[in-house]
Amino acid sequence: MKKLFTLVSLIALSYFAQARILTVSNVAGQAAMFKVVQTAVDSAQVGDTVFVHASATDYASISIKKRIVLLGEGGRPDWSSLKVRINNYIYVDSIAQVPGAGTIPVSGTVINGIHTDYVSIMNSVKGLIVKNCFIGGNINTTGSGHIFVNNYIGWYINGASTNVLCMNNFFAKLSGEVNIADVTNWTISNNIFSGAFSGTSCTVVNNIFLGANAIGSTNTSNSFSKNLQVGTDLPIGNYTGQALFTTFTETISASMPTNEFVTKKFTFKAGSPGIAGGTDGKDVGIRGGQYPWPAGKFLNGDPGLPKVQSIEVQNAVLAPGATLKVNLKAKSASTKQ
């Protein structure tokens, strides 16, 4: 057993030793390996992480054609002018053909803590993870096995992808229209929708629908349970006809502009059926489920990284060969907000 453990450890260390972290910043004077995100992505190898620093200046659109982790300081950390914004599009393309190098896998790419307008998943990519992102527009999908969690999505998700997990996201705008359009075999839980859902053979549970209708033009073989809605078009087994003013502690409307939506906490009033009313015994909406948002806070796109708050050197004088004593204080990743 000891030999097996040692072998597994060596294999793990070898794998992580090969993966690199490439840093990007377009802020003058900030130390980083690259100034342009696309240059860093092109320089990355499969399995590398491209870490993008927050900036008041947008980064240009990018295309990802290999499996990497694209990691930002936050889609909109603390709602300040500093954010990791990829202007316009992030394209994730399928297996890239490289002359003399065969094929490069892109499936399994992770996009975490980024602000962008659109994410386009092309040519049947599989297993893309998008989390903690502020997406002002929409996600266009193909392929299968994707995971979308803890995102702010300004418009909608659509496309021909299957077997997708869509959990604890917030869909703004488009009151009376569709936020998830024409999808198949998705699990959709603990989201907040301003608009409706349209799909086939999907499991739709523990969501909140702020608009008059929860169901769009396509509703074939879907399963709905414990969703809370203002309207009444969901079947028995859901919380229908719930007035917003008796559901939440704040004034909320499905037609609110984005600058109002992002200030809301979506806290239930006492007695709301959404409290511990989900299929799992947890709250309905973004505060429950597998990826709950912190209580009393709105998503700010923080990817949950540890953040150094202070560094204090304890040694007044350091002799040659002596130990440097440092007192470091940081916010742990578990306190993501």
Backbone torsions as a table, in degrees:
resi	resn	phi	psi	omega
1	MET	NA	-41.5	179.6
2	LYS	-61.8	-42.1	179.5
3	LYS	-64.3	-40.5	179.6
4	LEU	-63.5	-44.2	179.4
5	PHE	-60.3	-42.0	179.9
6	THR	-63.9	-41.7	179.6
7	LEU	-63.1	-45.9	179.2
8	VAL	-62.4	-40.4	-179.9
9	SER	-63.0	-42.6	-180.0
10	LEU	-65.3	-39.3	178.1
11	ILE	-63.8	-44.0	179.8
12	ALA	-63.2	-44.6	179.5
13	LEU	-63.3	-38.4	178.9
14	SER	-63.6	-40.4	-179.5
15	TYR	-64.9	-50.1	-176.6
16	PHE	-69.6	-25.4	178.2
17	ALA	-68.3	-28.5	-178.9
18	GLN	-79.5	-31.3	-179.8
19	ALA	-74.1	139.5	-177.0
20	ARG	-119.5	163.1	171.5
21	ILE	-114.5	118.0	178.9
22	LEU	-105.4	125.4	-175.1
23	THR	-101.2	146.7	-178.5
24	VAL	-133.8	134.9	172.8
25	SER	-154.0	134.4	173.7
26	ASN	-103.7	14.5	178.6
27	VAL	-85.4	125.0	-178.9
28	ALA	-59.2	128.9	176.7
29	GLY	87.9	-8.5	179.7
30	GLN	-87.9	130.1	-177.5
31	ALA	-70.1	126.7	176.7
32	ALA	-162.4	160.3	-177.8
33	MET	-78.7	-28.2	-177.3
34	PHE	-138.2	156.8	174.1
35	LYS	-104.0	-22.3	-176.0
36	VAL	-115.5	129.2	-176.7
37	VAL	-63.3	-43.0	-178.2
38	GLN	-61.0	-37.2	178.1
39	THR	-63.2	-40.6	177.9
40	ALA	-66.6	-42.5	178.4
41	VAL	-61.7	-43.3	179.6
42	ASP	-65.2	-32.0	-179.2
43	SER	-81.8	-17.3	-177.3
44	ALA	-71.1	151.7	172.1
45	GLN	-101.4	164.8	178.2
46	VAL	-56.0	128.3	179.4
47	GLY	95.1	-10.4	179.4
48	ASP	-72.7	160.7	173.7
49	THR	-110.3	129.8	172.6
50	VAL	-104.1	110.2	-176.9
51	PHE	-100.0	122.7	-175.2
52	VAL	-109.3	122.9	179.0
53	HIS	-76.0	149.9	176.1
54	ALA	-67.1	150.5	-176.9
55	SER	-156.1	156.2	173.1
56	ALA	-81.1	-9.9	-179.6
57	THR	-108.4	130.2	-179.4
58	ASP	-64.3	151.6	169.1
59	TYR	-95.2	156.4	-177.4
60	ALA	-77.6	161.7	176.2
61	SER	-55.1	152.0	-178.4
62	ILE	-135.3	161.8	174.1
63	SER	-126.8	126.0	-179.1
64	ILE	-106.2	122.1	-177.8
65	LYS	-128.6	26.0	173.7
66	LYS	-153.4	159.4	-177.4
67	ARG	-76.3	110.7	178.0
68	ILE	-137.6	173.6	167.7
69	VAL	-108.3	118.5	174.4
70	LEU	-98.8	108.9	-170.6
71	LEU	-120.7	127.4	178.0
72	GLY	-115.2	165.5	176.3
73	GLU	-69.8	-16.8	178.1
74	GLY	155.1	142.4	178.8
75	GLY	-61.1	-32.9	176.5
76	ARG	-162.5	66.1	-172.3
77	PRO	-59.2	126.4	176.4
78	ASP	60.2	15.3	178.1
79	TRP	53.8	37.4	177.7
80	SER	-98.3	-177.6	177.8
81	SER	-73.0	-15.7	178.7
82	LEU	-86.0	126.3	178.4
83	LYS	-157.9	165.9	174.8
84	VAL	-101.1	89.2	-174.9
85	ARG	-108.9	116.8	171.8
86	ILE	-89.3	106.5	-173.7
87	ASN	-64.0	127.8	176.3
88	ASN	77.1	-97.2	-166.7
89	TYR	-118.1	147.6	158.6
90	ILE	-116.3	115.4	177.0
91	TYR	-97.3	132.6	172.1
92	VAL	-119.0	108.0	-173.6
93	ASP	-97.7	167.0	-176.1
94	SER	-81.1	-166.3	-174.7
95	ILE	-49.6	122.4	-178.0
96	ALA	-90.1	134.8	177.0
97	GLN	-90.7	122.7	-179.0
98	VAL	-118.2	120.9	-178.0
99	PRO	-53.1	124.6	176.7
100	GLY	80.8	-1.6	-176.6
101	ALA	-125.8	8.8	179.2
102	GLY	71.1	-134.0	-177.4
103	THR	-116.0	153.0	179.2
104	ILE	-120.5	124.3	-178.4
105	PRO	-73.1	140.0	175.5
106	VAL	-116.4	-22.4	-180.0
107	SER	-59.3	140.0	-177.0
108	GLY	95.8	4.1	176.8
109	THR	-62.7	145.0	178.9
110	VAL	-118.6	132.4	172.9
111	ILE	-118.9	116.0	-169.8
112	ASN	-137.1	124.0	173.4
113	GLY	74.0	38.5	-176.5
114	ILE	-119.1	145.2	172.5
115	HIS	-106.4	124.9	177.3
116	THR	-151.2	173.3	178.7
117	ASP	-89.7	-43.2	-175.8
118	TYR	-142.5	144.9	168.9
119	VAL	-119.3	124.9	-179.1
120	SER	-118.4	116.7	-179.0
121	ILE	-99.9	115.4	-168.3
122	MET	-114.1	150.5	168.5
123	ASN	56.6	46.2	168.9
124	SER	62.8	38.0	170.5
125	VAL	-60.0	146.0	179.0
126	LYS	-117.9	145.9	168.0
127	GLY	68.3	33.4	175.4
128	LEU	-75.6	138.5	176.0
129	ILE	-114.3	123.7	175.3
130	VAL	-121.9	117.7	-177.1
131	LYS	-146.4	152.1	177.7
132	ASN	57.3	31.7	-178.4
133	CYS	-107.1	150.9	172.8
134	PHE	-106.3	105.9	-176.3
135	ILE	-110.7	106.4	-174.2
136	GLY	-68.0	-26.4	-179.1
137	GLY	-110.1	-108.6	-174.1
138	ASN	-141.6	168.5	173.1
139	ILE	-112.0	121.3	175.7
140	ASN	-101.4	125.3	-170.0
141	THR	-120.1	150.7	162.1
142	THR	-137.9	-179.1	175.2
143	GLY	80.7	-152.6	-175.3
144	SER	-158.7	165.8	172.5
145	GLY	73.6	19.9	-179.0
146	HIS	-77.9	160.2	175.9
147	ILE	-130.9	122.8	176.4
148	PHE	-120.2	111.5	-177.3
149	VAL	-139.2	144.6	172.8
150	ASN	59.1	37.5	179.3
151	ASN	-108.9	153.5	165.2
152	TYR	-99.3	121.7	-177.3
153	ILE	-121.7	116.8	-172.3
154	GLY	-70.0	-32.1	-176.1
155	TRP	-121.9	-82.4	-172.0
156	TYR	-160.4	172.1	168.5
157	ILE	-120.0	134.6	176.3
158	ASN	-147.6	175.4	176.7
159	GLY	126.1	-179.8	-171.9
160	ALA	-97.9	30.9	179.8
161	SER	-84.4	155.7	-179.0
162	THR	-131.1	162.0	175.8
163	ASN	53.4	56.5	-177.0
164	VAL	-112.4	141.9	171.3
165	LEU	-99.2	122.7	179.3
166	CYS	-125.7	102.4	-169.5
167	MET	-135.5	138.8	171.5
168	ASN	55.7	43.1	174.8
169	ASN	-106.9	160.4	176.4
170	PHE	-117.2	122.1	179.8
171	PHE	-107.4	111.9	-177.6
172	ALA	-95.2	173.4	174.6
173	LYS	59.7	-170.2	174.9
174	LEU	52.9	40.9	173.6
175	SER	-58.7	129.5	-178.8
176	GLY	86.3	-5.5	177.8
177	GLU	-112.4	-168.2	-172.8
178	VAL	-104.8	129.6	177.4
179	ASN	-92.9	-30.5	172.5
180	ILE	-125.9	120.4	-168.4
181	ALA	-119.0	123.8	165.9
182	ASP	54.6	52.0	178.9
183	VAL	-106.8	165.3	-176.2
184	THR	-134.8	134.7	176.6
185	ASN	57.5	47.5	175.0
186	TRP	-101.2	151.4	167.1
187	THR	-105.7	117.0	-172.3
188	ILE	-122.3	108.4	-174.4
189	SER	-142.0	147.5	171.3
190	ASN	58.1	33.9	173.8
191	ASN	-98.5	166.4	168.1
192	ILE	-116.3	125.8	-178.6
193	PHE	-114.3	131.6	168.2
194	SER	-82.3	-30.2	179.4
195	GLY	-107.5	-145.1	-172.9
196	ALA	-118.9	178.0	178.5
197	PHE	-117.1	143.0	177.2
198	SER	-139.5	121.1	-177.0
199	GLY	-174.4	-176.5	-177.5
200	THR	-133.1	133.6	175.6
201	SER	55.7	42.9	179.6
202	CYS	-107.5	151.8	172.6
203	THR	-101.3	116.7	-173.5
204	VAL	-121.3	104.0	-173.9
205	VAL	-137.1	148.2	168.6
206	ASN	63.5	24.5	178.9
207	ASN	-95.3	165.8	173.3
208	ILE	-118.0	126.7	177.6
209	PHE	-111.9	112.2	-175.0
210	LEU	-82.2	-21.3	-176.7
211	GLY	-85.3	178.4	-177.7
212	ALA	-69.4	-29.2	-178.8
213	ASN	-124.9	138.9	176.7
214	ALA	-99.0	-23.3	-174.1
215	ILE	-109.8	129.5	-179.8
216	GLY	-89.5	-153.0	-172.6
217	SER	-71.7	-28.1	-179.6
218	THR	-112.4	122.0	178.9
219	ASN	-145.8	84.4	-175.6
220	THR	-121.5	117.9	174.6
221	SER	57.0	34.5	176.1
222	ASN	-91.0	154.3	177.9
223	SER	-115.5	121.3	-179.3
224	PHE	-115.7	131.9	177.7
225	SER	-154.3	136.1	173.4
226	LYS	57.6	29.6	171.8
227	ASN	-87.4	144.1	178.5
228	LEU	-105.3	128.9	-177.8
229	GLN	-141.5	154.8	174.8
230	VAL	-74.1	-41.9	-178.8
231	GLY	-78.0	-163.2	-175.0
232	THR	-136.3	20.5	-175.4
233	ASP	-88.6	-3.5	175.8
234	LEU	-81.7	152.5	-177.1
235	PRO	-74.6	176.2	175.5
236	ILE	-58.3	142.8	-176.2
237	GLY	105.6	2.2	176.8
238	ASN	-123.7	164.2	-179.4
239	TYR	-94.6	90.0	-174.6
240	THR	-98.0	160.2	175.9
241	GLY	66.1	33.7	-178.3
242	GLN	-91.2	117.1	178.7
243	ALA	-71.8	134.7	-176.0
244	LEU	-62.5	-35.4	-176.0
245	PHE	-71.4	-19.4	175.7
246	THR	-99.5	-4.4	-177.8
247	THR	-96.1	-43.7	-174.6
248	PHE	-114.1	156.8	179.7
249	THR	-77.2	-12.1	-179.3
250	GLU	-114.0	165.7	173.7
251	THR	-80.9	117.5	-175.1
252	ILE	-132.0	138.3	177.1
253	SER	-136.8	144.1	179.5
254	ALA	-66.8	-16.6	-178.0
255	SER	-101.3	11.8	179.0
256	MET	-64.1	145.5	174.1
257	PRO	-70.6	162.5	-176.2
258	THR	-56.4	-41.1	-176.4
259	ASN	-64.9	-18.3	173.1
260	GLU	-88.8	-41.4	179.6
261	PHE	-54.4	-42.3	-173.0
262	VAL	-73.7	-5.0	176.6
263	THR	-97.6	-6.4	-174.7
264	LYS	-87.6	148.4	-179.4
265	LYS	-103.2	-16.3	179.7
266	PHE	53.9	50.7	177.7
267	THR	-92.1	129.6	-179.2
268	PHE	-71.9	144.3	169.4
269	LYS	-74.9	154.5	176.0
270	ALA	-57.3	136.0	179.5
271	GLY	92.4	-6.9	178.9
272	SER	-66.7	138.4	177.6
273	PRO	-65.2	-14.0	179.1
274	GLY	-73.6	-18.1	179.8
275	ILE	-74.2	118.2	-178.1
276	ALA	52.3	29.5	-175.5
277	GLY	-101.7	8.1	-179.1
278	GLY	-78.9	171.0	178.3
279	THR	-63.9	-20.7	179.9
280	ASP	-100.4	6.9	-179.0
281	GLY	80.5	3.6	177.2
282	LYS	-101.2	177.3	-178.9
283	ASP	-63.7	147.2	169.3
284	VAL	-73.9	148.9	177.6
285	GLY	88.9	-165.4	-169.3
286	ILE	-69.5	-15.0	-179.9
287	ARG	-86.5	-6.7	180.0
288	GLY	-115.7	-162.1	175.7
289	GLY	76.1	-162.3	-174.7
290	GLN	-80.3	-23.9	-175.4
291	TYR	-130.5	61.3	-173.2
292	PRO	-67.1	141.9	171.4
293	TRP	-74.8	150.7	180.0
294	PRO	-59.3	141.3	-179.3
295	ALA	-60.6	135.3	174.5
296	GLY	75.1	10.7	-179.2
297	LYS	-130.9	153.6	173.4
298	PHE	-100.0	146.7	179.6
299	LEU	-54.8	131.2	175.4
300	ASN	-116.7	10.6	176.7
301	GLY	79.7	11.4	178.6
302	ASP	-67.3	121.8	-178.3
303	PRO	-75.3	2.3	176.8
304	GLY	80.3	27.1	178.5
305	LEU	-78.9	147.0	170.1
306	PRO	-60.1	139.8	-178.6
307	LYS	-125.4	123.5	179.0
308	VAL	-70.5	128.4	179.8
309	GLN	-102.3	-33.2	177.5
310	SER	-159.9	149.0	175.3
311	ILE	-131.2	123.8	-178.2
312	GLU	-128.1	120.0	177.2
313	VAL	-80.0	125.9	-174.8
314	GLN	-85.0	-26.1	-177.2
315	ASN	-77.0	124.3	172.9
316	ALA	-72.3	-38.8	177.5
317	VAL	-136.6	139.6	-179.0
318	LEU	-118.7	111.6	178.8
319	ALA	-76.0	154.6	177.6
320	PRO	-55.6	129.8	178.9
321	GLY	83.5	-4.4	-179.1
322	ALA	-79.2	167.1	-179.1
323	THR	-88.9	129.2	175.7
324	LEU	-80.7	122.2	-179.0
325	LYS	-101.9	122.3	-176.0
326	VAL	-127.2	133.3	174.2
327	ASN	-103.3	111.1	-176.4
328	LEU	-115.1	129.8	176.1
329	LYS	-115.2	135.3	-177.8
330	ALA	-147.5	155.9	171.2
331	LYS	-86.0	126.5	-177.3
332	SER	-74.3	161.3	-179.5
333	ALA	-64.5	-24.4	-177.2
334	SER	-72.0	-11.6	-179.3
335	THR	-100.1	25.7	179.1
336	LYS	-51.0	136.4	179.4
337	GLN	-144.5	NA	NA
